[in-house]
Amino acid sequence: QVQLVESGGGLVQAGGSLRLSCAASGSVWSIELMAWYRQDPRKERELVAHITSGGSTKYGDSVKGRFTISRDNAKNTVYLEMNSLNPEDTAVYYCAATRYGGSKPNYWGQGTQVTVSS
């Protein structure tokens, strides 16, 4: 089992920045891919970004050029640096982890709220 704990959400004005953190514990050796998703009640859940154990990254079209995902393997932590935030980025952000060989997340964090005011 793997436990994921997100932190760093909050309220920010449009144009501002936030950094989210996701600390993993448990059987972290089994995890190949870490990702951030977001969910707004009015929209479908959206992949924000993912990063593999080798450091390869992928971003959703709506955040490319503004968000950066990174990981610190020594700390078992994944970060999401969010810049140039706008109200459309308002959502609950979830950290997710996929085991080696998996095709979808096996573990989810509890989520952290990000609210961007105009």
PyMOL CGO cylinders between C-alpha atoms (Angstrom):
from pymol import cmd
from pymol.cgo import CYLINDER

trace = [
    CYLINDER, 0.00, 0.00, 0.00, 0.98, 3.58, -0.63, 0.3, 1, 1, 1, 1, 1, 1,
    CYLINDER, 0.98, 3.58, -0.63, -0.27, 6.62, 1.21, 0.3, 1, 1, 1, 1, 1, 1,
    CYLINDER, -0.27, 6.62, 1.21, -0.34, 10.05, -0.42, 0.3, 1, 1, 1, 1, 1, 1,
    CYLINDER, -0.34, 10.05, -0.42, -0.70, 13.31, 1.45, 0.3, 1, 1, 1, 1, 1, 1,
    CYLINDER, -0.70, 13.31, 1.45, -1.10, 16.59, -0.42, 0.3, 1, 1, 1, 1, 1, 1,
    CYLINDER, -1.10, 16.59, -0.42, -0.40, 20.04, 0.94, 0.3, 1, 1, 1, 1, 1, 1,
    CYLINDER, -0.40, 20.04, 0.94, 0.03, 23.59, -0.30, 0.3, 1, 1, 1, 1, 1, 1,
    CYLINDER, 0.03, 23.59, -0.30, -3.41, 24.50, -1.56, 0.3, 1, 1, 1, 1, 1, 1,
    CYLINDER, -3.41, 24.50, -1.56, -5.12, 27.75, -0.72, 0.3, 1, 1, 1, 1, 1, 1,
    CYLINDER, -5.12, 27.75, -0.72, -6.55, 30.99, -2.00, 0.3, 1, 1, 1, 1, 1, 1,
    CYLINDER, -6.55, 30.99, -2.00, -4.56, 33.11, -4.44, 0.3, 1, 1, 1, 1, 1, 1,
    CYLINDER, -4.56, 33.11, -4.44, -5.29, 36.03, -6.71, 0.3, 1, 1, 1, 1, 1, 1,
    CYLINDER, -5.29, 36.03, -6.71, -5.26, 35.67, -10.47, 0.3, 1, 1, 1, 1, 1, 1,
    CYLINDER, -5.26, 35.67, -10.47, -1.73, 35.88, -11.78, 0.3, 1, 1, 1, 1, 1, 1,
    CYLINDER, -1.73, 35.88, -11.78, -0.29, 34.45, -8.58, 0.3, 1, 1, 1, 1, 1, 1,
    CYLINDER, -0.29, 34.45, -8.58, 1.55, 31.25, -7.83, 0.3, 1, 1, 1, 1, 1, 1,
    CYLINDER, 1.55, 31.25, -7.83, 1.24, 28.23, -5.57, 0.3, 1, 1, 1, 1, 1, 1,
    CYLINDER, 1.24, 28.23, -5.57, 3.27, 25.10, -5.01, 0.3, 1, 1, 1, 1, 1, 1,
    CYLINDER, 3.27, 25.10, -5.01, 1.61, 21.83, -4.14, 0.3, 1, 1, 1, 1, 1, 1,
    CYLINDER, 1.61, 21.83, -4.14, 3.41, 18.95, -2.49, 0.3, 1, 1, 1, 1, 1, 1,
    CYLINDER, 3.41, 18.95, -2.49, 2.53, 15.28, -2.37, 0.3, 1, 1, 1, 1, 1, 1,
    CYLINDER, 2.53, 15.28, -2.37, 4.39, 13.12, 0.12, 0.3, 1, 1, 1, 1, 1, 1,
    CYLINDER, 4.39, 13.12, 0.12, 4.29, 9.38, -0.49, 0.3, 1, 1, 1, 1, 1, 1,
    CYLINDER, 4.29, 9.38, -0.49, 4.86, 6.68, 2.11, 0.3, 1, 1, 1, 1, 1, 1,
    CYLINDER, 4.86, 6.68, 2.11, 4.56, 2.93, 2.31, 0.3, 1, 1, 1, 1, 1, 1,
    CYLINDER, 4.56, 2.93, 2.31, 5.55, 0.75, -0.64, 0.3, 1, 1, 1, 1, 1, 1,
    CYLINDER, 5.55, 0.75, -0.64, 6.91, 3.66, -2.69, 0.3, 1, 1, 1, 1, 1, 1,
    CYLINDER, 6.91, 3.66, -2.69, 9.33, 1.31, -4.49, 0.3, 1, 1, 1, 1, 1, 1,
    CYLINDER, 9.33, 1.31, -4.49, 6.33, -0.04, -6.39, 0.3, 1, 1, 1, 1, 1, 1,
    CYLINDER, 6.33, -0.04, -6.39, 5.39, 3.31, -7.91, 0.3, 1, 1, 1, 1, 1, 1,
    CYLINDER, 5.39, 3.31, -7.91, 6.35, 4.09, -11.49, 0.3, 1, 1, 1, 1, 1, 1,
    CYLINDER, 6.35, 4.09, -11.49, 4.32, 7.21, -12.19, 0.3, 1, 1, 1, 1, 1, 1,
    CYLINDER, 4.32, 7.21, -12.19, 3.10, 10.09, -10.06, 0.3, 1, 1, 1, 1, 1, 1,
    CYLINDER, 3.10, 10.09, -10.06, 0.48, 12.51, -11.27, 0.3, 1, 1, 1, 1, 1, 1,
    CYLINDER, 0.48, 12.51, -11.27, -1.65, 15.49, -10.37, 0.3, 1, 1, 1, 1, 1, 1,
    CYLINDER, -1.65, 15.49, -10.37, -5.31, 15.58, -11.33, 0.3, 1, 1, 1, 1, 1, 1,
    CYLINDER, -5.31, 15.58, -11.33, -7.88, 18.24, -10.64, 0.3, 1, 1, 1, 1, 1, 1,
    CYLINDER, -7.88, 18.24, -10.64, -11.63, 18.18, -10.25, 0.3, 1, 1, 1, 1, 1, 1,
    CYLINDER, -11.63, 18.18, -10.25, -14.08, 21.03, -10.43, 0.3, 1, 1, 1, 1, 1, 1,
    CYLINDER, -14.08, 21.03, -10.43, -17.69, 20.04, -9.66, 0.3, 1, 1, 1, 1, 1, 1,
    CYLINDER, -17.69, 20.04, -9.66, -18.78, 21.53, -12.99, 0.3, 1, 1, 1, 1, 1, 1,
    CYLINDER, -18.78, 21.53, -12.99, -16.22, 19.63, -15.04, 0.3, 1, 1, 1, 1, 1, 1,
    CYLINDER, -16.22, 19.63, -15.04, -14.78, 16.17, -15.52, 0.3, 1, 1, 1, 1, 1, 1,
    CYLINDER, -14.78, 16.17, -15.52, -11.63, 15.18, -13.67, 0.3, 1, 1, 1, 1, 1, 1,
    CYLINDER, -11.63, 15.18, -13.67, -8.62, 16.39, -15.60, 0.3, 1, 1, 1, 1, 1, 1,
    CYLINDER, -8.62, 16.39, -15.60, -5.03, 15.22, -15.75, 0.3, 1, 1, 1, 1, 1, 1,
    CYLINDER, -5.03, 15.22, -15.75, -2.83, 18.19, -14.90, 0.3, 1, 1, 1, 1, 1, 1,
    CYLINDER, -2.83, 18.19, -14.90, 0.60, 16.59, -15.18, 0.3, 1, 1, 1, 1, 1, 1,
    CYLINDER, 0.60, 16.59, -15.18, 2.49, 13.39, -14.58, 0.3, 1, 1, 1, 1, 1, 1,
    CYLINDER, 2.49, 13.39, -14.58, 6.09, 12.39, -14.03, 0.3, 1, 1, 1, 1, 1, 1,
    CYLINDER, 6.09, 12.39, -14.03, 7.67, 8.98, -14.36, 0.3, 1, 1, 1, 1, 1, 1,
    CYLINDER, 7.67, 8.98, -14.36, 10.31, 7.43, -12.14, 0.3, 1, 1, 1, 1, 1, 1,
    CYLINDER, 10.31, 7.43, -12.14, 12.80, 8.34, -14.85, 0.3, 1, 1, 1, 1, 1, 1,
    CYLINDER, 12.80, 8.34, -14.85, 11.75, 11.97, -14.83, 0.3, 1, 1, 1, 1, 1, 1,
    CYLINDER, 11.75, 11.97, -14.83, 9.72, 12.12, -18.04, 0.3, 1, 1, 1, 1, 1, 1,
    CYLINDER, 9.72, 12.12, -18.04, 6.85, 14.57, -17.82, 0.3, 1, 1, 1, 1, 1, 1,
    CYLINDER, 6.85, 14.57, -17.82, 3.54, 15.20, -19.51, 0.3, 1, 1, 1, 1, 1, 1,
    CYLINDER, 3.54, 15.20, -19.51, 1.17, 18.16, -19.10, 0.3, 1, 1, 1, 1, 1, 1,
    CYLINDER, 1.17, 18.16, -19.10, -2.44, 18.88, -19.84, 0.3, 1, 1, 1, 1, 1, 1,
    CYLINDER, -2.44, 18.88, -19.84, -2.93, 21.40, -22.62, 0.3, 1, 1, 1, 1, 1, 1,
    CYLINDER, -2.93, 21.40, -22.62, -4.52, 23.96, -20.30, 0.3, 1, 1, 1, 1, 1, 1,
    CYLINDER, -4.52, 23.96, -20.30, -1.48, 24.16, -18.02, 0.3, 1, 1, 1, 1, 1, 1,
    CYLINDER, -1.48, 24.16, -18.02, 1.44, 23.82, -20.43, 0.3, 1, 1, 1, 1, 1, 1,
    CYLINDER, 1.44, 23.82, -20.43, 3.95, 26.58, -19.95, 0.3, 1, 1, 1, 1, 1, 1,
    CYLINDER, 3.95, 26.58, -19.95, 2.46, 27.59, -16.58, 0.3, 1, 1, 1, 1, 1, 1,
    CYLINDER, 2.46, 27.59, -16.58, 2.78, 24.52, -14.37, 0.3, 1, 1, 1, 1, 1, 1,
    CYLINDER, 2.78, 24.52, -14.37, 5.85, 22.42, -13.62, 0.3, 1, 1, 1, 1, 1, 1,
    CYLINDER, 5.85, 22.42, -13.62, 5.87, 18.97, -12.06, 0.3, 1, 1, 1, 1, 1, 1,
    CYLINDER, 5.87, 18.97, -12.06, 8.97, 17.66, -10.32, 0.3, 1, 1, 1, 1, 1, 1,
    CYLINDER, 8.97, 17.66, -10.32, 9.92, 14.94, -7.88, 0.3, 1, 1, 1, 1, 1, 1,
    CYLINDER, 9.92, 14.94, -7.88, 12.43, 14.48, -5.11, 0.3, 1, 1, 1, 1, 1, 1,
    CYLINDER, 12.43, 14.48, -5.11, 13.03, 10.75, -4.90, 0.3, 1, 1, 1, 1, 1, 1,
    CYLINDER, 13.03, 10.75, -4.90, 15.06, 11.07, -1.71, 0.3, 1, 1, 1, 1, 1, 1,
    CYLINDER, 15.06, 11.07, -1.71, 12.03, 12.62, -0.01, 0.3, 1, 1, 1, 1, 1, 1,
    CYLINDER, 12.03, 12.62, -0.01, 9.42, 10.55, -1.87, 0.3, 1, 1, 1, 1, 1, 1,
    CYLINDER, 9.42, 10.55, -1.87, 7.72, 13.81, -2.71, 0.3, 1, 1, 1, 1, 1, 1,
    CYLINDER, 7.72, 13.81, -2.71, 6.23, 15.21, -5.90, 0.3, 1, 1, 1, 1, 1, 1,
    CYLINDER, 6.23, 15.21, -5.90, 5.69, 18.92, -6.43, 0.3, 1, 1, 1, 1, 1, 1,
    CYLINDER, 5.69, 18.92, -6.43, 3.47, 20.97, -8.69, 0.3, 1, 1, 1, 1, 1, 1,
    CYLINDER, 3.47, 20.97, -8.69, 4.64, 24.52, -9.22, 0.3, 1, 1, 1, 1, 1, 1,
    CYLINDER, 4.64, 24.52, -9.22, 1.73, 26.58, -10.53, 0.3, 1, 1, 1, 1, 1, 1,
    CYLINDER, 1.73, 26.58, -10.53, 2.31, 30.01, -12.03, 0.3, 1, 1, 1, 1, 1, 1,
    CYLINDER, 2.31, 30.01, -12.03, 0.11, 32.56, -13.79, 0.3, 1, 1, 1, 1, 1, 1,
    CYLINDER, 0.11, 32.56, -13.79, -2.93, 31.11, -12.11, 0.3, 1, 1, 1, 1, 1, 1,
    CYLINDER, -2.93, 31.11, -12.11, -6.36, 32.08, -13.34, 0.3, 1, 1, 1, 1, 1, 1,
    CYLINDER, -6.36, 32.08, -13.34, -9.87, 31.42, -12.03, 0.3, 1, 1, 1, 1, 1, 1,
    CYLINDER, -9.87, 31.42, -12.03, -10.24, 28.46, -14.40, 0.3, 1, 1, 1, 1, 1, 1,
    CYLINDER, -10.24, 28.46, -14.40, -7.55, 26.69, -12.36, 0.3, 1, 1, 1, 1, 1, 1,
    CYLINDER, -7.55, 26.69, -12.36, -9.85, 26.61, -9.33, 0.3, 1, 1, 1, 1, 1, 1,
    CYLINDER, -9.85, 26.61, -9.33, -10.40, 22.98, -8.35, 0.3, 1, 1, 1, 1, 1, 1,
    CYLINDER, -10.40, 22.98, -8.35, -9.55, 20.28, -5.87, 0.3, 1, 1, 1, 1, 1, 1,
    CYLINDER, -9.55, 20.28, -5.87, -6.12, 18.95, -6.81, 0.3, 1, 1, 1, 1, 1, 1,
    CYLINDER, -6.12, 18.95, -6.81, -5.40, 15.28, -6.23, 0.3, 1, 1, 1, 1, 1, 1,
    CYLINDER, -5.40, 15.28, -6.23, -2.12, 13.45, -6.17, 0.3, 1, 1, 1, 1, 1, 1,
    CYLINDER, -2.12, 13.45, -6.17, -2.18, 9.97, -7.70, 0.3, 1, 1, 1, 1, 1, 1,
    CYLINDER, -2.18, 9.97, -7.70, 0.27, 7.10, -8.01, 0.3, 1, 1, 1, 1, 1, 1,
    CYLINDER, 0.27, 7.10, -8.01, 0.42, 4.26, -10.51, 0.3, 1, 1, 1, 1, 1, 1,
    CYLINDER, 0.42, 4.26, -10.51, 2.28, 1.03, -9.87, 0.3, 1, 1, 1, 1, 1, 1,
    CYLINDER, 2.28, 1.03, -9.87, 4.72, -0.43, -12.36, 0.3, 1, 1, 1, 1, 1, 1,
    CYLINDER, 4.72, -0.43, -12.36, 2.74, -2.14, -15.08, 0.3, 1, 1, 1, 1, 1, 1,
    CYLINDER, 2.74, -2.14, -15.08, -0.44, -0.28, -14.24, 0.3, 1, 1, 1, 1, 1, 1,
    CYLINDER, -0.44, -0.28, -14.24, -2.49, 1.73, -16.72, 0.3, 1, 1, 1, 1, 1, 1,
    CYLINDER, -2.49, 1.73, -16.72, -4.36, 3.93, -14.27, 0.3, 1, 1, 1, 1, 1, 1,
    CYLINDER, -4.36, 3.93, -14.27, -3.77, 5.28, -10.78, 0.3, 1, 1, 1, 1, 1, 1,
    CYLINDER, -3.77, 5.28, -10.78, -3.82, 2.77, -7.95, 0.3, 1, 1, 1, 1, 1, 1,
    CYLINDER, -3.82, 2.77, -7.95, -3.62, 5.26, -5.11, 0.3, 1, 1, 1, 1, 1, 1,
    CYLINDER, -3.62, 5.26, -5.11, -5.08, 8.69, -4.47, 0.3, 1, 1, 1, 1, 1, 1,
    CYLINDER, -5.08, 8.69, -4.47, -4.51, 11.44, -1.96, 0.3, 1, 1, 1, 1, 1, 1,
    CYLINDER, -4.51, 11.44, -1.96, -7.29, 13.22, -0.14, 0.3, 1, 1, 1, 1, 1, 1,
    CYLINDER, -7.29, 13.22, -0.14, -7.08, 16.33, -2.30, 0.3, 1, 1, 1, 1, 1, 1,
    CYLINDER, -7.08, 16.33, -2.30, -6.23, 19.95, -1.64, 0.3, 1, 1, 1, 1, 1, 1,
    CYLINDER, -6.23, 19.95, -1.64, -8.37, 22.92, -2.63, 0.3, 1, 1, 1, 1, 1, 1,
    CYLINDER, -8.37, 22.92, -2.63, -6.94, 25.60, -4.89, 0.3, 1, 1, 1, 1, 1, 1,
    CYLINDER, -6.94, 25.60, -4.89, -9.04, 28.71, -5.35, 0.3, 1, 1, 1, 1, 1, 1,
    CYLINDER, -9.04, 28.71, -5.35, -8.03, 31.51, -7.69, 0.3, 1, 1, 1, 1, 1, 1,
    CYLINDER, -8.03, 31.51, -7.69, -9.88, 34.78, -7.31, 0.3, 1, 1, 1, 1, 1, 1,
    CYLINDER, -9.88, 34.78, -7.31, -10.29, 37.24, -10.15, 0.3, 1, 1, 1, 1, 1, 1,
]
cmd.load_cgo(trace, "trace")
